[in-house]
Every structure is written in C-alpha cells, then in structure tokens.
Amino acid sequence: MDTIAAPSISNPAMRRYLLAAVLMGVSLSSAAARLVATPADGPGDQPVQIRVDGLLPTQPVQLRLSMRDSRDVEWLSQATFRADVEGRVDTANSGAEAGSYAGVDAMGLFWSMQPKDGRGQPTPLPMSRSDDGLLFKPVHFQLQAFVEGKMVGEQTLIRRINSTHVNARTLQLDGVVANLYFPAGALDDGRQHPVVITLGGAEGGIETANYYAAWLASNGFVAVAVAYYRMPGLPSDLIRVPIDPVSRAADWLRTQRFAGRIGVMGGSWGGIVAMAAASHDPRLEAVVSWVGSPAPFRGIRRDVPPADFRAADLPALSLGGRDLPFLPYLEGINWNQPGEHAAALEQATFPIERINGPLLLVAGGDDQLGASGEMAAVAMRRLQRRAAPQADVLLYYSDAGHLITQMYQPTTFRHDTGPYIPVGGTPAGYARADRESGPAVLAFLRKALAQ
C-alpha cells in the first residue's frame, strides 16, 4: 500500500504559517465576540439579560461586574462560562463553571458581588437621594467580558430605584408626616388608582417608607409614605407609638378623586404596624407585611449604646390613646408550641382575621431578629378564624433572614450586621427571596386593589 507522508513542519516557513493561522483564529474569535446586556438602563427590581455572542463553540468567556456603594467601596463579581454549540453564552441558561457563584442564575453576578477589600454593608445598593430629597439617584454598574484575558466588551448598566416617570411631593397633613409618590399624570387623569400606604421599620424616620413608595409608584401604584416615630413631632423611642397616622392618611385619601382602593405595606416593625392598623380600619383592603409579626414585641428604647436599640418591657404601640398588648420576652420560646404562653399570645395577637381584604406575609425561615418565619405560622393559624375566606398568601423563604429586599443587589454580607443585631440568612437564600418576593407582592396588590 502506498503511503502519503504528512507535510513536515520542520520547515521554518511552514511553522510561521501555522502560527500565524492559529493567532489569526484566536484574534478573529475575540474580534467576533460581542457583549450584550439589556436593558442597559432599567428598573433595579427587574433582571438584566446578559449574553456574549460570536464565540467559538465551547470557548470560555469571563464576565466581570463592578459597582461602588454609598461609602465608595468597590464591589466585584466574576464568573467563567463556556459557549454553547452556537458560540453563545447567556447567563439565564448558561452555568457558571467558576467564579463568584456556580450554576445557572441569570442575576448571579449581581447577588454574588463582594467588596474588593474588607467587610461589606448588608445592603450595599446605594440609596442616594436626588436633589428634591424624595426620589433616588440611579446606580451604575460596569459589566465587562474577557476572552483569553483580553477584554472583548464593556457596558455600563444603569439600575433605577424609581422610574423616571415617578413624581413625589411632601404632604401637609395634620398630625401626619407623609410623602406622596405617584406615576406621572396619575393625580389628574380622571381615573381612580390603587393606593398603598407604606411604613418603615424600627430604624424609624421615613426613608424606608419613601423607598417602598418609590418602588410601588414605579410599578403603577400611588403610594403614601408615612412616618410613625423618630421624626419631628413624633416619639423618639418605639414605646407607646400611636399607629393612628395610618388611618389619618386614609382619611385624607378618601377625599382625593384619584384614590381607589387602599392597601398598606410595611417592613419589619412597619409590617407589624400595617397589620395592627388594618385590623382596626376596614378601609384598608389589602395588607403586605415584610418579615413582620401579627403580635407586637415589647418596646424599644433608642440611642442606647452600644447597639442603639435596647428592649423595654413596655408596650411598643398604641391606638386611640390605648396601649396595645405585646408579647412578653421568654427565653427560647416557640410561640407555635402549646404551653402556658398561649394565653399571652392570644392576648397580644392582633385580630387580623378582621382585615377587610387579603394579607400577604413575606417571611424568612432563618430570621434571627424578628422570627418572621415562626410568627407567620402564628398569623396563618389566626387567619383560619376569618368569617369568610380571603386570598391570603405566605411567601416563606427557608434560608432567608430578616433583610429581604426588592432590588437586585449583593447579598454576600446581608447576614453580617454585627454582634448586637443578628438577622440570619444565607447569600443564596436572600438572593432567591429578593428575586421572587417583589414580583409576587406586586401581583398580589394589583389583584387585591383592582377596582
């Protein structure tokens, strides 16, 4: 049999030709790669589609994401992917093989970010206020793609806490500290819009309520942010704090032509206040509690070192000048178990079965601050007393703690709040809760408050 000898590559010219061909192939593959992220400018509570096209089949590509928090600390994430047979990587269905996270997660680059140096803030997405003091400045992320160490694409991503179509103004209401947030044109288009009163947590003030209201207005609601303590004219400690401002805000809304059905939403202690107010005011026709409890805990004194917060065996809340009962502190207690504490639980639990509409509870199974998972079970059991069933919902996240948010942002230090106020949760658990809870809450409110 005749044989055909393979061409020798000992010839220097041949070696140079092959090397040039290889280098040209690498160069062409890099030049063809294209990074695409959409939307480049969009809501911070919506996912970003990130993909790289024009790669060679199975070719590795590294994606890197960075941002700076309110302290100007740089946060970074990176992950390596392998192109499919069509030369494409899409974070929604391509698994990260190495890097800040592993597996398939469309927004894994966002939640897995870590500070470049040292410890990070639990919720590092910068909440910088705009010049009017009510709306929020957009946050900028930088996305880069690398093939064989060479950057083949770069894109700036703008993430908005509130839509550019949201307006806000301060309300002048007797005895109420409040701000109004609304989609442009909603107050004078002749239609009635669903309205949600928003409440912050034990941090006090109105900043968290403003954030909730801006988020809801960005999604089509009119929202009224209400403060209940730690503002001028309001209590400085969470002790005997009146919840009456919620009903006073409802009084005003009932005089406004733009206002349709009214709901109330709060986070942590704001969730507690929301359930308390709606239990006594039938005009509130939907309730959302983020990691709140259907029974209030004891009061809190503020500005007490070293943790600022110091529990006090006094009622935290009042209504119409009357103290509302509260749960006594019992070491290691599980309020869902039978025992002598059942009478105290019965006395302190709000009559949430009287709420004139559905209740949605967002709860963390590893909530080490407010035991929201445990107390959500108490609430669901209490709701069985309803005279007529409502479309009540429990969103339970077993690996999340007390700091569930609505925005896509890093969760790697969410659990790290220092030695005095543990909140629990894992980075992946918080990432899932952040991703799923916001859309579910919006859908719940749209249905519950529909005309």
N, C-alpha and C positions, 0 to 999 in steps of 0.2 A: 504494500500500500504506500502510495506517495504521501509524504508529509509536507506540510507548508510551515515554514519557520515563522514564528512570530517576529514582528519587527523589533529590532534591538533598540533599547532606549539609552544605550551607552553613548550614542552619538550626542554631543553637546547641543547641537541644533534641535534635535528631537526633544531633548529634556526641556529646553527653553520653550518649545512649542506647547508641550503638555502642561508645563507650569503656568504658562500664560492662559491656556484654556481653563485650567482649574480656577485661577484667580479671576478670570472674566466671569465664570459661572457664579462664584461667590459674590462678585461685585454686582452682577445683574440681579441675583436673587435679593440682595439687600436693596438695590435701587427699586425693585418692583414692589417691595413691601410697603403697605400703606396703613397707617393707624387711623381709625375712625371711631369717634365717640359721640353718641347722640342721646339726648340733646346736649349741645355744648353749653347752653345756657338754659337752665330749667329748675324746677322745684326741688328743694332739698329732701322732700319726702318721697320722691319718685326715683326709680332705678335708672341707671345710665347703661345704655348698650355699648359695650366696648369690644371692638374686634380689630384684628390685623389681617388684611388681605394680601395676596401676591407673594406668599411664602412658597417654598418648595414643600412637597409632601413630607411630613414628619419633621420638618425643620423646627428647632427650638427657637422660641422668642421670649424675651423677658419684658414684663410690664412693670413700671415703677410709678407710684403715686405719692405726691407730697402736698402738704399744706402747712400753714402756720396758725397756731392757736392765739388766743387773746393775750398771751404773755410773750408772743413772738417766738415760741418754741416750735421748731420744725418737727413735723410728724411724717414718717415714711412707711411705705409698704412696698413689697416687690414679690413677684411670682413668676415662675417659668412654666411655659406651656409648650405643647408640641402641635404643629399644624396638622390638620386632617388631610385626607387624600386630595382635597381641592385646594390645599395651601392656605387654609383659613384657621384662625383662632377666634373664638367668640366666648367671652367669659361666662355667658349664660349656659353654655353646654360643653365647654372645654375644661377639663380638670387641671388644676394647678398641680404640677409634679413636685415642685419645691418652692420654698419661699415663706412668706408671712402666714400663709394658710395653705391647706391642701384640699383637693377635691373640687367639685363643681359648685360655684357660688357666684352668681352674676355680680354681686357687690362685695365680694370678699376683700378686694383691695381697699375698700373704704373702712370696713369694721376692723380689719387686722392691722391698721396703721399703729405704729409705736413712736414715741418721742425719740429723736436722734440721740439724746443724752438724758439720763436720769429718769425720774418718775414723771408720770403724766397726770393731767387732770382727768377726773372721772368722765366728764362730758366736755371734750375739748373743742367742739364746733364753736367758733367764736360768735357770740350773740351781741355784736356791736350795733348800737342804736344809730339810726340815721339822724340827720340834723334836727328833725322835729321831735326826737326823743321817744317816739311811739313805734315807728317801723324799724326794720332791721336791715343792715347793710349785707349785700351778698358776700358769700365766701368763695375764695378762689382756690382751686386745686390744680396741680400741674401733673399731667399724665405723659409718660414717655415710653417708647418701645425701643428695644435693643435686639439686634441680631448679630451674634458673634462679637459682642462688645461694642458694636457700632450703633449709634442712635439712628433709627430709621423713621422716627415720627415723634412729634411732640404736640400736645394740645392743652390749652387752658380750659378748665371746666368751671363754670360759674354756677354755684348752687344757691338758690334763693330761699330764705326762711319765709318770706312773704312775697307774693306775686307783685309784679309792677302795677297791677290793676287794683290793688288794695289801698283804700284810704283809711285814715284814722283821725279821731278828734277826741279831745277831753270833754267829758260830760260834766255839767254843773247841776248836780242833783243834791237836794237837801239831805245831809247826813250820809251821803254815799260818795266814796272815792271810786271813780269809774272812768273807763275809756271805751269809746265805740269804734269798732272795726267793721268795714263793710266793702264788698266789691263795688267798684266804680259804678255809679248810676243807680245802685240798689235802693237808695233812700227816696228817690223821686221818679221811679219808673212806673208808678201806679200799681205795682204788684205787692203782694204780701210775701215776705221771705221768712224761711225758718231762722229762728234766733236762738243762740246759745249763750248763756251766762257762764263765764269762766272764772275759776278760782285757783290760786296757787297753793303752795304747801306751807309747812311750818317755818320755812325761811322768811315768810311774811312779805310785806310790801305788795307790789303789783306787777313786778317784772315777769314772773312765770305766767300769771293770768294774761298779760299782754301777749306773750309768746303764743299761748294756746289760742287766743283770739285772732292773732295774725294768721296762724296756721288754718283755722277754720274759715276765716274770710277768704283766704287763698283758694279754698275749696268750695266756695259758693254760699257760705252762711254769713248772716250778720251776727256779730258777736259783741258782747259787752263784758269787758274785763273788770272785775270787781275786787277791791281790797277789803279785807276784814280785820287785819291788825298790822301793826308796825308801819303806819303811815300817819301823817299829821292828823290829829283829831281822833285817832283810833288807839286801842290798847297797845302797849309795848310788849306785854307778855301774853302768851297763849293761855290766859286764865280768865274765865267768865267772859269770853269774847262773844258779843252778840252776832248771831247769824242773820239778823233782821235785814242787813243791807241787800241780801239776795232777793227778798220779797219786795223791797223798795225799788230795786232795779226792775222787777217785774211790773210794779205799779206804773212806772214810767213807760215801759214798753207797751203796756196796754193802751196808752194814749197815742201811740205812734202808728200812722197809717201803714208804714212799711212792715210792721211786725206781724208775722203769722204766729204759728205755734212756738212755744218757748220751751227750751230744754236747759239743763245745767250740767256743767262738766268741771271736774276738779281733779287735781293730782295730790296724792298723799293726804295730808290733812284737808286739802281742798276737796278731795273725794269724800271725806267724812262730812264736811260741811254741806256738800251737794246733796248727799243722801238725807241729812238732817232737814235741810230746807224743803226738799221735795216731799218728805214725809208729812209735812205740815202745810204745804201750799199746793193745792190741786192745779194751779195754773202752770206748774212745771210738769210738762208732759213727757219728758224723756230725761234720763239721768245716765251719765258716764262717770264712773269712778276709776281713776288710775291708781292702783295699789292703795286704796282706802279701806276703811273698816266700817261695818254697819253699826258698830258700837264705839263711842269715843274712848280714847285712853285718858289718863289723868293729865292735868295741865302741865305747861312748860314755862319755866322762867328763863328769860333770855339774858345775854350779856354776862353770863356766869362762867368764869374760866374753870378749866382750860378748854372745854368743848363748846362754850357759848350756851348750850342747851342744858337745863337742869330740871328734871321731873319734879312736880309738886303734887301732893295729894289733895288737889283742889279741882273743881270742875273746869274743863277747858272751854266749854261753850255755854251760851245762854240763849234763850228765845223769849222775847217779850218781857225781859227783866227776870225771867225764871231760869235758875240753873238747870242744865240738862245732866242727867245721871252719867256716870263714867265707870269704866272698868277699874277695879282695884288692881294693884300690882301684886301678882302672885308668881313667885319664882318657879320657872319650869312648867307653867300651866299650859295645857292644851284645851282651849275653850270648846273643842268639839267632843271632848270626852265627858261622860256623865260624872257627877260628883257634887260636892257641896257648893261649888262655884256656880252651878247652873242658875241659881236664883239671882246672883249678881249679874250674870249675862242677860237674863231675861229682863231685868230692870233697866240695864244700860242700853240695850239694843233699840235702835230707832224703829218705829212701826213702818218699816219700808214696804210692807205689804199694802199700805195705803197709797203708795205713789201712784199718781194718776197717769200711768204710762209705763213703758218698759225700762228696765235697769240693765245696764251693761257694766260688768266688772272686769277690769284688767288686773290680773294677779300674778305675782311671782312666787313660785314654789320654794325658792331659796331666799325669800325676803327676810333678812335678819333684823330689819329695822321696824317694819310695820306689820310683819306676819300676814301680809295680804293674801297669801295662798290659804292659810288657815282660816282667816276671817271671811274669805269669800265663801268657804263652805258653810260658815255660820249664816251668811246672808242668803245663800241659796236655800238653805233649810227654812229660814224665816219666810222666804217668798212663797213657800208652799201654803201659807195661810191666806193667800190672796182670795178674795171673794170670786174674782173672775181671772182666768189666766191671762198673762201678758207675755210678749215675746222677749222674756228676759234672757240675757246671754252672759256666759262666763268664758273669758279668754284666759286660760291658765297655762303658764309657761314654767315648766318644772325647774329649768336651770337658770331662770332669770331672778334677779333680786328686786330691790326697791326702786331702781333708777331706769325704768323703761321710758324710752323717748319716741318721738315720731319722725325724727330725721335720721338719714343715713350718716353715720359718723363713727369714729373709732370706739370700740368697746373694750380694748385691751386693758384699760385701767379703770373701768367702770366700777369694779368691786373695791378699788383701793381708795377708801375715804378716810383712812387714818384709824387710830386705835379707839376713838371715842364713839364713833357713829358707824358701826358696821352695816353694810347694806346687802351683802351676799351677791350671788350670781356668778356666772362664768362668761368669758368673752363671746363664745359661740351661742350660749343661751340668751344673752342680751341681744346679739345680732338677729337671732330669729324673732324675738319679741318685738324689737324695733321694726323689723321688716313686715311682720304680719298684723300687728295690733292697729297701727294707724289706718290702713285701708278698711279694716273691719269696723273701726269706730265710725269712720265717715259714712260707710254704708248703713250702719245702724241708725245714725242720726238722720240721714236722708229719709229713710223709711219711716222712722218714728215720728218725724216732724212734718211729713208730707201733708199738704192741705187736702 
